């Protein structure tokens, strides 16, 4: 049956290609090339998942075309979804769906925050003109920015979870993670150095590479933890490969000059040393960090110590303007709006219609530079509780998987590093970041997608559920788990 369908599909594609070439001539090749690639992905959706893992961290870069609906991101996502549906249709295996906690504690609050925010769009549009006079802020833009784009990351994590579940060697996806991280770091460094600007001022050039340099700091910090843990868990040549990837990301963090990213990295390294409990490993890590810091330019050290003289000078926020880059004073301006709707907030992206922005007290940004304040403003105390519960559930699952002897050692180390990086991100969140999926969280959602493949195993909701295909007796248990997967238990 599959062979007949394949032949029919091939004949249909050939006929279509002939018609396109007959009508459009040579230009038709420009349409057929991405179509052929999409068909290749559809034939094996895991190819699309690997491609997306490389593209998503680079989605804002000049390397990925931005044409609406005609970019590699769109083609790869659509083709991978089709490929996954076809595979599930012709096999007894069921989909790996997101766990209940993600649906009820994350996705539903996200949609609710969008609905709550819609009535405020008129005020948001007026304030947006002050920030970007060329951008039209309407319902469609609001939906794309705060629902569609975040859902793409969630959708990718579901595709990845299925790909990991289907793979005979799921630990290879850790290698894909490392290659993706190294690629984006090399791109940012090459893009910046090509401009020829000096140290310090290069931060402005980094922000033109696709994301703000602080966002790149968070992106790199979320990639560093898993690679650090995996590097020390491997042996021989594999240790060299993953160690090199970790060093490339660390160099990217230093090059980036983002203090928040460095704070998250320090937290991650501290957790790593606490878990290893090895004097030798501790000395090696500290020694490598010392070398990196010693080789860093003087401007980097000045940047890291910026505003340190303000410690203890005053409790008034404005006196900490240099240390916090004005964040404390911004929080003082923005926080009173929490009282306008303390239970459910004023909608996702509500900083844009905050009273301080409307009055001109806070005209320079559309986010509060504090994820927890953003949560209170956007979805109130109820939303804050739900979202933090989701993140802590992810931490609990990753922690269990990192100690699961039934998993490949590389996967255990990867989940341990992902756990540490997420803790680092929650510290970083005091100075920036978003509570909803965004580009700078790409590596977090890769980690969540891989954890999703083993979620039921980690939660131990049924002794029969074993989603690791390489563990003993996995074939029978995995079939039982996947049959139950659609129920969300």
C-alpha positions in Angstrom: 0.0 0.0 0.0 2.8 2.4 0.9 4.6 1.6 -2.3 1.5 2.4 -4.4 0.9 5.7 -2.6 4.6 6.6 -3.1 4.4 5.9 -6.8 1.2 7.9 -7.2 2.7 10.8 -5.2 5.8 10.8 -7.3 3.8 10.9 -10.5 1.7 13.8 -9.2 4.8 15.8 -8.3 6.4 15.1 -11.6 3.2 16.3 -13.4 3.1 19.4 -11.3 6.7 20.1 -11.9 6.3 19.8 -15.7 3.3 22.2 -15.6 5.3 24.7 -13.5 8.2 24.6 -15.9 5.9 24.9 -18.9 4.2 28.0 -17.6 7.0 29.8 -15.7 10.1 28.5 -17.5 13.4 28.9 -15.6 11.7 30.9 -12.8 9.8 27.7 -11.9 13.0 26.2 -10.6 13.0 28.8 -7.8 9.7 27.4 -6.7 10.5 23.7 -7.3 13.8 23.7 -5.2 12.1 24.6 -1.9 9.2 22.3 -2.9 11.6 19.4 -3.5 13.2 20.1 -0.1 9.8 20.2 1.6 8.9 16.8 0.0 12.2 15.4 1.3 11.4 16.6 4.8 7.8 15.2 4.5 9.3 11.8 3.6 11.2 11.8 6.9 10.0 14.5 9.2 13.1 14.1 11.5 15.1 15.8 8.7 12.9 18.8 9.2 13.3 18.7 12.9 17.1 18.7 12.6 16.8 21.6 10.1 14.5 23.6 12.4 16.9 23.0 15.3 19.6 24.8 13.3 17.3 27.5 11.8 15.3 28.6 14.9 18.2 30.1 16.8 19.2 31.9 13.6 15.6 32.9 12.7 16.3 36.6 13.2 19.6 36.6 11.3 20.5 37.8 7.8 21.1 34.1 6.9 17.4 33.2 7.0 15.2 34.8 4.4 12.4 36.9 5.8 9.8 36.7 3.0 6.4 36.1 4.5 5.3 32.5 4.0 8.3 31.7 1.7 11.1 31.2 4.1 12.9 28.0 5.2 11.3 28.2 8.7 7.8 28.0 7.1 8.7 25.3 4.6 10.5 23.1 7.1 7.7 23.4 9.8 4.9 22.6 7.4 6.7 19.7 5.8 7.7 18.3 9.1 4.1 18.4 10.4 2.9 16.7 7.2 5.7 14.1 7.5 4.8 13.4 11.1 1.1 13.0 10.3 1.8 10.6 7.5 4.1 8.5 9.7 1.5 8.3 12.5 -1.2 7.5 9.9 0.7 4.5 8.5 2.0 3.1 11.8 0.4 1.9 15.1 2.4 4.4 17.1 0.6 7.4 18.6 1.6 11.0 18.9 3.6 12.3 21.8 1.4 15.1 22.9 2.4 17.9 25.3 1.7 17.1 29.0 -1.3 18.4 30.8 0.7 20.9 32.9 1.9 22.6 29.7 -1.6 22.8 28.3 -3.4 24.1 31.5 -0.5 26.0 33.2 1.1 27.5 30.1 -0.8 27.4 26.8 -4.3 28.3 28.2 -2.9 31.3 30.2 -1.1 32.4 27.1 -4.3 32.5 25.1 -6.2 34.1 28.0 -3.6 36.8 28.2 -4.1 37.5 24.5 -7.9 37.8 24.9 -7.5 40.1 27.9 -5.1 42.4 26.0 -7.2 42.9 22.8 -9.4 45.7 24.3 -6.2 47.7 25.0 -4.8 47.6 21.5 -5.9 51.2 20.6 -3.9 52.6 23.4 -1.0 50.3 22.5 -1.1 51.4 18.9 -0.8 55.1 19.9 2.2 54.2 22.2 3.8 52.1 19.5 3.9 55.1 17.2 6.3 56.6 19.7 8.6 53.6 19.4 8.3 52.7 15.8 6.3 55.0 13.5 6.5 52.5 10.6 5.0 49.6 12.5 1.2 49.0 12.3 0.0 47.7 15.7 -3.3 46.0 15.1 -5.1 42.8 16.1 -3.4 40.7 13.4 0.1 41.9 14.4 -0.7 41.4 18.1 -1.8 37.8 17.4 1.2 37.0 15.3 3.7 38.6 17.8 2.3 37.1 21.0 0.4 33.9 20.0 1.5 32.6 16.6 5.3 33.1 17.0 5.3 31.6 20.6 3.2 28.7 19.4 5.7 28.0 16.6 8.3 27.2 19.3 5.8 25.1 21.2 4.9 23.2 18.0 8.6 22.7 17.2 9.1 21.2 20.7 6.3 18.7 20.0 7.8 17.7 16.7 11.1 17.2 18.5 9.5 15.1 21.2 8.1 12.8 18.5 11.4 12.7 16.7 13.3 11.7 19.9 10.7 9.1 20.7 11.0 7.6 17.2 14.8 7.6 17.2 16.8 4.5 17.9 19.7 6.7 19.1 18.0 9.8 20.6 21.3 10.9 22.1 22.3 12.1 18.7 19.9 15.1 19.1 22.3 16.4 21.7 24.9 16.7 19.0 22.4 18.6 16.9 21.9 20.9 19.9 25.6 21.6 20.1 26.1 22.2 16.4 23.2 24.7 16.5 24.6 26.5 19.4 28.1 26.7 17.8 26.6 28.0 14.5 24.7 30.9 16.1 27.7 32.0 18.2 30.1 31.9 15.1 27.5 33.8 13.1 27.1 36.6 15.7 30.9 36.9 16.2 31.6 37.0 12.4 28.7 39.5 11.8 30.1 41.8 14.4 33.8 41.6 13.6 33.0 42.2 9.9 31.7 45.6 10.8 35.1 46.7 12.2 33.8 48.5 15.3 35.8 48.6 18.5 35.1 46.9 21.8 32.1 48.2 23.7 30.5 49.8 20.8 30.2 46.4 19.1 27.2 45.7 21.3 25.1 47.9 19.0 26.3 45.9 16.0 25.4 42.6 17.8 21.9 44.0 18.2 21.6 44.3 14.4 22.6 40.7 13.9 19.0 39.6 14.6 18.3 40.1 18.3 19.3 42.5 21.0 22.7 41.6 22.6 20.9 40.9 25.9 18.7 38.4 24.1 21.7 36.7 22.6 23.2 36.6 26.1 20.1 34.6 27.3 20.3 32.4 24.2 23.9 31.5 24.8 23.4 31.0 28.5 20.7 28.4 27.8 23.0 26.6 25.4 26.0 26.6 27.7 24.7 24.5 30.6 23.8 21.4 28.6 27.0 21.4 26.7 29.1 21.9 29.8 27.5 19.0 31.6 27.7 16.7 28.5 31.4 17.6 27.9 32.4 16.3 31.3 30.2 13.3 31.0 31.8 12.1 27.8 35.1 10.4 27.2 37.8 10.5 24.5 37.0 12.3 21.3 33.4 13.0 22.3 34.6 15.0 25.3 36.8 17.0 23.0 33.9 17.7 20.6 31.4 18.8 23.2 34.1 20.6 25.2 34.9 22.6 22.1 31.3 23.5 21.6 30.9 24.6 25.2 34.0 26.8 24.9 32.7 28.3 21.7 29.5 29.3 23.5 31.4 30.6 26.5 33.5 32.8 24.2 30.2 34.0 22.7 29.0 34.9 26.2 32.1 36.9 26.9 32.1 38.5 23.4 28.5 39.5 23.9 29.1 41.8 26.9 25.7 40.9 28.3 25.8 41.0 32.1 22.5 39.1 32.6 23.8 36.3 30.4 27.0 36.1 32.5 24.9 36.0 35.8 22.9 33.1 34.4 26.2 31.3 33.3 27.7 31.8 36.8 24.6 30.2 38.4 24.9 27.3 35.9 28.6 26.8 36.6 27.9 26.9 40.4 25.3 24.2 40.0 27.7 22.1 37.9 30.4 22.3 40.6 27.9 21.5 43.3 26.7 18.4 41.5 30.1 17.2 40.5 31.6 17.6 44.0 35.1 17.1 42.6 38.0 19.3 43.5 39.8 18.4 40.3 36.9 19.3 38.1 36.3 22.5 40.1 39.9 23.6 39.6 39.8 22.8 35.9 36.6 24.8 35.4 37.8 27.8 37.5 41.1 27.7 35.6 39.4 27.7 32.2 37.2 30.6 33.4 40.2 32.5 34.6 41.9 32.1 31.3 38.9 33.4 29.4 38.5 36.4 31.7 42.2 37.1 31.5 42.1 37.1 27.7 39.0 39.2 27.6 39.4 42.9 26.6 39.5 45.6 29.4 36.2 46.9 28.1 34.6 43.6 29.1 35.8 43.8 32.7 34.6 47.4 32.9 31.2 46.4 31.6 30.9 43.6 34.1 31.8 46.0 37.0 29.6 48.8 35.7 27.9 50.6 38.5 29.6 48.6 41.3 30.5 51.8 43.1 26.8 52.4 43.7 26.5 49.5 46.1 25.2 50.7 49.5 25.1 54.4 48.5 21.3 54.7 48.7 18.1 52.7 48.7 16.5 55.1 46.1 16.2 53.5 42.7 17.6 56.4 40.7 20.9 56.1 42.5 21.4 52.7 40.9 20.9 53.9 37.4 24.3 52.8 36.2 24.4 49.5 38.0 21.0 48.4 36.7 21.0 50.5 33.4 18.0 52.4 34.8 15.9 49.2 35.4 15.0 49.9 39.1 13.6 53.3 38.2 11.7 51.8 35.3 10.1 49.2 37.7 9.1 52.0 40.0 7.3 53.7 37.1 5.7 50.5 35.8 4.7 48.7 39.0 1.6 50.8 40.0 -0.3 49.4 37.0 -0.4 46.0 38.7 -3.0 47.4 41.0 -5.3 48.1 38.0 -5.9 44.4 37.5 -3.9 42.4 40.2 -5.7 39.1 39.7 -5.7 38.6 35.9 -3.5 41.4 34.6 -4.0 43.6 31.6 -3.1 41.3 28.7 0.1 39.9 27.2 2.5 42.7 26.2 0.7 45.1 28.5 3.8 47.2 29.1 3.0 48.9 25.8 -0.2 50.4 27.3 1.2 50.9 30.8 0.3 54.3 32.3 4.0 55.1 32.5 4.4 54.6 28.8 1.3 56.5 27.9 2.3 59.5 30.1 5.9 59.5 28.7 7.7 58.5 31.9 8.8 55.2 30.3 9.0 55.9 26.6 12.0 53.8 25.5 10.8 50.2 25.6 7.8 47.9 25.3 8.9 45.4 28.0 9.7 46.0 31.7 13.1 44.3 31.9 11.9 41.9 34.6 10.0 38.7 33.7 8.2 38.5 37.1 7.0 42.1 36.9 6.0 41.3 33.3 3.9 38.4 34.6 2.1 40.5 37.1 1.4 43.2 34.6 0.3 40.8 31.8 -1.6 38.0 33.6 -1.7 39.0 37.3 -1.1 36.9 40.4 -3.1 33.9 39.0 -1.0 33.8 35.8 2.2 34.2 37.8 1.3 31.1 39.8 0.4 29.1 36.8 3.5 30.0 34.7 5.9 29.5 37.6 4.3 26.1 38.3 4.9 25.1 34.7 8.6 26.1 34.9 9.0 24.3 38.2 7.3 21.2 36.7 9.9 21.3 33.9 12.7 21.5 36.4 11.3 18.5 38.3 11.1 16.4 35.2 14.6 17.4 34.0 16.0 16.7 37.5 14.5 13.1 37.5 15.6 12.4 33.9 19.2 13.5 34.8 19.2 10.7 37.5 17.4 8.0 35.4 19.8 5.1 34.9 17.7 3.8 32.0 18.7 6.7 29.8 21.8 7.1 27.8 24.5 8.9 29.8 24.7 11.7 27.3 21.0 12.3 27.7 21.2 12.3 31.5 24.0 14.8 31.4 22.0 16.9 28.9 19.0 17.1 31.1 21.2 17.9 34.1 22.7 20.8 32.2 19.2 21.9 30.9 18.0 21.9 34.5 20.9 24.1 35.6 20.5 26.5 32.6 16.8 26.9 33.4 17.6 27.8 37.0 20.1 30.3 35.6 17.4 31.7 33.4 15.1 32.2 36.3 17.8 34.3 38.0 18.4 36.2 34.8 14.6 36.8 34.7 15.0 39.5 37.4 16.6 41.7 34.8 15.0 40.7 31.6 13.5 38.0 29.4 9.9 37.0 28.5 7.6 34.6 30.3 6.2 33.4 26.9 8.2 31.5 24.3 10.5 33.9 22.3 13.5 33.6 20.1 16.0 34.0 22.9 14.5 30.8 24.5 15.1 28.6 21.5 17.5 26.3 23.3 15.2 26.1 26.3 12.4 24.8 24.1 14.8 22.3 22.4 15.5 21.0 25.9 11.8 21.0 26.8 11.0 19.1 23.6 13.5 16.4 24.4 12.2 16.1 27.9 8.7 15.9 26.6 9.6 12.6 24.9 10.3 11.1 28.4 7.8 13.2 30.4 5.6 10.3 31.5 8.6 8.2 32.4 9.9 11.0 34.7 6.5 11.6 36.3 6.2 7.8 36.9 2.5 7.9 36.4 2.5 4.2 35.2 5.1 1.5 35.8 4.5 0.4 32.2 5.5 3.8 30.6 9.0 3.7 29.2 9.6 6.0 26.4 13.3 5.3 26.1 13.7 3.0 23.1 17.2 1.9 24.1 16.4 0.7 27.6 15.6 -2.9 28.5 12.2 -4.2 27.5 11.5 -0.8 25.8 9.7 -2.1 22.7 6.6 -3.5 24.5 6.5 -0.7 27.2 6.9 2.0 24.6 4.0 0.8 22.6 1.8 0.8 25.7 3.0 4.3 26.6 2.3 5.8 23.2 -1.2 4.2 23.1 -1.9 6.0 26.3 -0.2 9.2 25.2 -3.2 10.9 23.7 -5.1 10.9 27.0 -2.5 13.3 28.5 -2.0 11.1 31.6 
